[in-house]
Amino acid sequence: MKEFLVQPLRDALQSLGTAAEIQFEKPADEKFGDLSTNVAMQLARDLKKNPRQIAADIVSKLVLDKSVVEKVGVAGAGFINFYFAKGASLVAAKEILLKGATYGEGTVGAGQRAIVEYVSANPTGPLTVGRGRGAVLGDTIANLLAAQGYAVTREYYFNNAGRQMRILADSVRMRYLELCGDEVSYPEDYYQGDYIKDIARNIFETQGASLRYSQELTLFKETAEAEIFESIKQTLARLGIAHDAFFNENTLYEIGESGTSRLDDVISRLREKGYIEEREGAVWFKTSLLGKKKVEDKIEIGVDTVLVKSTGEPSYRLPDIAYHINKFARDFDLMVNVFGADHIDEYPDVLRALKVLGYDETKVKVAINQFVTTTVNGEVVKMSTRKGNADTLDALIDDVGADATRFFFIMRNKETHLNFDLELAKKQTPDNPVFYLQYAHARISGILRLAVSEKNFVASANEYELLTSLTVKEEIDLAKILLEFPAAIERAALTLEPNRLITYLNGVAEVFHKFYHECRIIGEPDAVMKPRLYLILAARQVFQNGFKILGISAPEKM
């Protein structure tokens, strides 16, 4: 409903020679109205006036649609409270049908560019269930930001160099030698999955035994990387996930025109600022000067952070700092990183470095997702990338389907441990949360099919006005909650919490089912039936728009 208030408020502020960001909240007590804004209190300092007087001045300049807003009042320290007319929600509900697939979209990110980095698994094996949660979380966050007007880039960050890639290449080489007829002693810490044997078999089929005596790993590495990356992309595609860009960490190590790498540049700039110290053969970032502490024997002590180990190998933090500097160079207004819980101690150091180097670290947002536990017949399934019995994301999709996979990964707060109940995810009953929501959409679609076949119903924009004739409580309640959809999307986007949108849609389903049981549609006179059909058309539109953001299907039948 706030869309009926924003522009009139902006016009009122302009007529008073001022402007401000306008925010609304729903008062806890109905006596204070349906929506409230504290914009007058925001302006008090700049205007050097009593906020209640500012609020009164704003109200005096407001020009509002009386069919929507019945009364406006000033309360407390300067809150402006809006009281909607009895049928306001029904008047507004027409907007849902008129806007269709665009209903719910906002302007928070209009004219701004955002980058969301997610998945970012190195090409060493199939995606695991644990990686799947971050993949779906990142993709849904990107959808939410796009719905708020951001121009979104979806990026995959990876490293195809280093020790793990050498182990991968040698793992494939040794399986290749087995196919050549050699007896090999395969190390336990090498990659054990059948996919290694498949890659080796593909090389053997094209190269024969010609590489049998070669110690060169390049072909094994490049073939493994290409095949695994293709497998990862195919797995993600099954969930409707595709990236716009892939960023290779290895480019940060390359020597540029200046004769140094981007990693060298980070250390040089931090050194100039006085935040680098070399000791114990390592290069340290003096984070103790920036407030990083730990407690030992109940005493707080400052903590510095290793950027380059005594072996000469960079820690994870150094390339991450350089990578974020690259994002700033690409001029993004918002940078979202979707990390697993294993990064929880790392990213604050990256933000500290960005701040001291002069970047606006508040543009960087981090979404940490906790670990996933899957259960099969009550048994916990352990996951390990290097084991042949790894619980892969593909296996999960095969088992429960793409919709349930996506939904279950994001239905809880990202910062809580997720228990993925495989049995529940496969149930075709309302106990299954994704079934419950999709069934509401299917039920509406069934009613509309019946209206077409038995009552020759054809939706027409000329009849949307019929919505204003609805008066039954369950009808009004359904209209009201449908109008909260734009605010639900905005909240989920601003907090990077897709589960908030699911909570809202569950509320819509609950209110719809109450309406369904109390308000008969087919069989009622046209004067009752038609307005109710348009109301459930609006409800179906909200479900469809919400499902699109969540990345799940909207079935017509179940």
N, C-alpha and C positions, 0 to 999 in steps of 0.2 A: 504493500500500500504506500510505501514511502515515495514511490515514483510520482504520486499525486501531490507530494509536499515539497520535493527538492527544488524544482524550478520556481514555484511561488516564493519559497524562502530566499533563493538566490536573487530574485527580482526585488524582494523587499530589502535585502541587504544592499543591493546596488543603489536603490533609491535613497538609502541612508548614507551612501558614499563609502561603503566598506564591503568586505568579503571575508569568508571563512569556510573552512571545511565543515560540512554539515553531517553530523552523525545522529543516529536515532537509537533509542532503546525502548523496550517494552516495559512499562512500569509494573512493578510487582503487585501493586494495588490498583484495581480497576477504577477506583475513584479519581486516579490521576490520569485517566485517559487510556487510549489505545497505543499511542506512540508519544515519545517525549524527546526533546532535543535540548542540549545544554549550550547551544551556539552563543547565546547571550553571555554566558559566563566565560566562554573562550575569548570574547571580544572585550571584556571589561578592562583588562590591563591596557590594551592599545588605545581604547577610546576614553579611558580614565573616567568612567561613569559607573554608577551603580548597575549591576547586572539585571536587577528587576526592572529598572527604568529602560535599559536597552531592550529587554524582552518585550516590554509594553510598546516601545517604539516599533519593533519588528512586527508585532501583531497588528498594529494600526495600519501597516503598509501591506499586509497580506491580502491577496486576492485568490480565494479558494473556491473550488467547485462545491457548492452547497449540497449537491446530491451525494457527495463523498464525505465531506467534513461538516459535521453538525455544529461543533463548538470548538473554540480555542481558548485556553486559559494560561495564566502565568502563576506558577507556584514555587514555594521554597525560595532558594537563593536566586532563582531566575530561570527555572525550567519553563519551557514552552510546551504545554500539553495539548495534544490533538485528540478530539473525540469524534469518532466516525459515525456517520448516519447509519440507521438500522440496516438499510439495504446496500450500504456502501460496498461490501464485499462482493455482492452480486453484480453491481455496476462495474466493479473492477475486474470481475471474472471474465468479462467479455474480452479483456486484453489478452488473456491466455489464448483464446481461440483465434484472435486476430494476429497475434505474433507467432503462433505455431511453434515451429522448431527453434525459434530464437528466444522464446519466452524463458526468462531466468538469466539471460546474459546481462553482464554488468559492465561498468566503465572504469573500474578501479585501476586497471592497467592500460587504459586507452593511450595510444601514442608511445608506449614503453616496450622495451625488448627484455625478454627473460630467457635464461638458459637453465635447463634442468638436466643435471648429470645423474644418470642412474644405470643400473646393472653393472657396468664397468668391471666385468669379470675377465681376467686374463685368459687367452685362448689355450688353456691346458686341459680342458675336459668339458663334458656336458654340464649344463646349468643344473645346480642342485635345487631342492625345494627351498633351502634357506635363501638362495639368490633370488628365487621367484618372488618372495615377499617384497624385496626392494624394487624389483622390476615393475610389479603391478603398482606399488605405491608411487614410484616416480612417474609412471605413465599417467596415473589418475591425477596426480598433482599438476602435471603438464596440461591435462584436459581442463582442470579447474581454472588454471591461470589463463588459458586460452578463452574460456567462457567469461573471464573478467576483462577481456580486451587486450591482453598482452600478446605481442608477437613472440611466439615461443619456439626456441630451438631445443631439440631433444638430442643430447650428446652422450656418447659412449666413450669413456676414457679407458685405455688399456695399455699394457706393457708387453711387447713381444720380444723383450731382451732379458738378460739376467739369468740367474742360476736355475730358476724353475723351468725356463724355456730350454735350457741346455739339458736338463734332466728329461724333459719331454722328448726332445730330439733323440737322445740316447736310448730312451725307453722304446721308441719306435724302431731305432736301428737294431736293438737286440732282438726284438720280435721278428724283424726282417731276417736276421741271421738264423733264427730258428727255422724260418721258412726255407732258407737256403740249405738246411740240413745240419747246421752246426749245433753243438751242445753249448748252451750258455748258462751261466750262473746269474739269474735275474735278481737284482737287489730288491729287498723288501721295501725300501723307501722310494722305489721308482713307481711310475703310474701303472696301476694294476688292471684297469678296466678293459673290457673286451674291445672298446673303441680303439685302443692302441693296436691291437691285433688287426682290426679292420683297416686301419691306415697303413700298417706294414704290408698287409695283403695287397692293397691297391698299388703300393710302390713296387712290390714283387711282380705284379701282373704287367706293369709297364716297363720295368727295368731288368726283370729277370734277376740273375745272380751277379750282375755287373758291378754292384756296389759292395760285394761281399768282403773285399779286403781294403775298402776305403775307410779311413778314420774321419773323413770330412762329414760334418753333421748338417751342412746347409740344406741339402735337398730334403732330408728327414724333417728338419725344423720347418721349412717353408711349406712342405706338404701337410704336415700335422696342423700348422697354424691355419692354413687355408680351409682344410676340411672341418676343423673344430669350429672355426668362426662361422662357416656356412651352416653348421649344425645349430650353433647358438642362435643365429638369425632365424632359422626355420622354427626353432622352439618358441622364440618370442613372437613370431608371426602367428602361431597357433593361438596366442592370447591377444592378438590384435595390436602388438607392440612393434613399432618400427622407429628407428632413430634417423635424425636428419644429418648427423655428423658423427664421425669417429675421430678421436684425438689420440695419437700415439705418444705415450710418455717418452719414448726413445728420442723424439725430436727435441726434447728439452736438454738432451745430452750433446746434441750436435754443435759443432763449433761454427759460430756465425761470422759475419764480416768483421766484427770487432776482434776476432781472434779468441773469443771466449764463448762458453756455453751459457744458456739461460740460468743454469744452476750456479755457475761461477758468478754471474751477474747478481744473483740474489745475495750470495755471501759477501760480495764486494760492497753492495749497497748497505747491507746490515753492518758491515765493518766500519764504513764511513760514519754510521750513526752511533758507533760505540757499543754495538750489541753482539760482537763476535769475540770469542776467546779461544785460543788453541791450547789444549792441555791433554796430557795422557795420550798424545798421538791423534787426538780427534779434534774436530771443529765444533764448538759449542755456541748455541744461541743463548745469550744471557737473559733468559726469561725471568730469572729471579729479580731483575730490575723492573719487570713489568707486572710483578705481583704474583707470579706462580710460586706456590708453596706446597709443602707436605708437612705432615705432623709426625714427629719422632719423639717418643717418650713424653708425649703431651706438650711438645714444644714445636712451634711452627718454624720451619726453616725454608729459605729460598731454594728454588730448584731451577737449574739450567737444563737445556735440552740439546741433545746431540743432533747435529745436522749432517755431519760426515763422520763415519765410524773410523776407528784406528786402522781398519783394513783399507780405507780409501773409498768404501762403498757408501753412498748417500743413504740416510735414513728416509723413511716414507715422507717425513715432513718437508724435506727440501724440494723434491719435485712437485709436491702439492702446492707449496708456496708459489713456485714458478708457474705452475698451471693456472693458478688463480690470477696472477699478474697478467697472463695471456688473456684471460676472460675480461679483465678490466680494459685491456688494450683493444678488445673487440667491442667495447662500448655497450655492455649490457647494463640495464638498470636494476635488474634483479638476478641473482645467481643462486640457484637452489642445488644443494648437494644431498643426494639420498645415500646415506651410509648405513652399514651394518653396525651392530653394537661394538664391534672390535675397533671402531674408529673413535669411540667416545672420548678417549684421552688425547687424541691427536689433533682434532680440528681446532681446539682453542689456541694451540700454538700457531697454527696457520693464520688465524684471525689476528693474533698479537703481532705477527710479522707484517701482515698487510697494513695494520694501523700505523706502526712505526715508520713504514715506508711511504706513508702519505695517502694510502687508499682508504676509501670510505667502506670500512668493513661491515657496516650495517646493511650494505647491499647484499651481503652473503648470508643466506639462510641455510641451516642444516637440519635435515630430517633424519633422525636416527631411528632405525627400526630394529626391534629386539629379535631374538632368535625364535625359530619355529621348531615345534615338536610335532611330529606326525604320529598318529596311532592307527594301527591296523589290528582289528579284533582285540583291542585293549592293550596291545603290545607296542611299546615305543620303538620307532624305527630310527636307528642311528645313521648319520650321513657322513661320508668321507669322500672327498673328490678323487683320491687315488685308489679307492677300493672298487673292485668289480661290482660289488653289491650296492653301490651308491644309490641313494634314493633320489633319482633324477626328477627334474621338473617335467620332462616328457612323460615319465611314468605316472606322475600325479595327474596330469591332464588326461592321459588315457583312462585313468581310474575314475575320476569324478567329473570330468568335462571342463571346458574352458570357463564357462560362466561361474561354476562353483569355485574353481581355482581362484579366479580374480576376486570374487566377492569375499571369500573367506580370508584372503590375505589382507583385506583392508577394512573388514567389518569391526575390528577392534582398534583401539588407540595404538598408534605405531610404536609407542614407547613401552608397551606391555608385551610380555612374553606371549606368543601365540600358540595355543594348542589346536592344531588342525585335526579335527575329528573326521576321519575319512568316511566312517559309516554314516555320520550325520549328513555329510556333504552329498551323499548319494541318495538320501531319502527323498521320495516324492510325496512328502506330507508337509503340512504347515510347520512342523518342528524344524525343518530345514529353512534357515532364514532367507536364502536366495529364492527358494521355491515359494515361500510366503509372499514375497514382493512380486515375483513374476506372475503368480497366480492371480493377484489382484488385477494386474494388467490384462491377463487372459480372460478373467471374468467380465471385465468391462467390454472387451472385444466381443465376447459371446453375446452380451446383451445388445450391442450395436448391430451385430449380424442378424439377430432375431428381429430387431426393429426394422431393418431393411427388408428382410424376407416376408415378414408378416404384416408390417404396417407401412411398407413402402417409404420408409424414412429416408430423406435426403437432406444432409446438413446444408444450411445456407446462411451466409453471413447476415442476410437480411433478417434472420430470426434470432440472432444472438441476444437481441433486446429482451427476449422471452425470459432470460435468466432473472430479470428483476422482479418477476412475479412469484418467485419462490419465497416461502415464508416459514416452512417447517424447520425446527431447530437443527435436525440432522443435515438438512440441505445447507443451512447457513454455516454450520460447523465445517462442512466439507469445503465450501467456497473459501472460508477464512484460511484454512490451513494450506490450500493451494496457492494462496497469495503470499505465503511465507517462503515460497520456493526461491525467489531471487536472493533474499537475505540468507537463506541456508547455503546457497552456493558461495556467496561472498564470505560468510564465516569460515566455511571449509577451505576456501582458497587462501584467506589471510592467515589462517592458523596452520596451513599445510596438513590438514587432518580430514581426509576423505571420509572417515567413519562418521563425521558429523552429518554429512549428506545422507548416509545410510540411515542414521537415527531419524532424520527428518522424514525420509521416504517410508520408514516403518510407521511413523505417526500418521502419514497420509493413508497408508493401507489400513491401519486400525480404524481411522475415522470413516474411510470408505466402506469397510465391512459393516460398521454400525448403520450407516446410511442404507446400505443394501438390504439389511434385515428389517429396517423400519419403513422404508419408502419403496413401495412397489412401483415399477416403471411400465413394463409391457402389460397392457390390459387396463390401464388407467385412461381416462379421457385425454384427448390431445392437449387440452389446456394444462394438464398435470404432467403427462408423459413427455411432451416435447421439451419443456424447460429442464426436466431431469435428464433427458438424453444429452442436452448441451452441457449440463453440469458434469456428467461422467465423461463426455468428450474432453472437457478441460482437464479432468483428473487423468485420463489416459495420456494427454499431451505432457503433463508434468512427469508421469512415470517414464514416458519415452525419452524426454529430455534428460531426466536424471540417470536413466540406464545408459544413455549415450556417454555421459561423463564417466560413469563407473566402468564402461567398457563391456557391459553385458547385454545380451539380447532381450528383446521385448516380444515374447511369444504370443501369438494370437490364440493358440489353443494349448491346453495342458491336460 
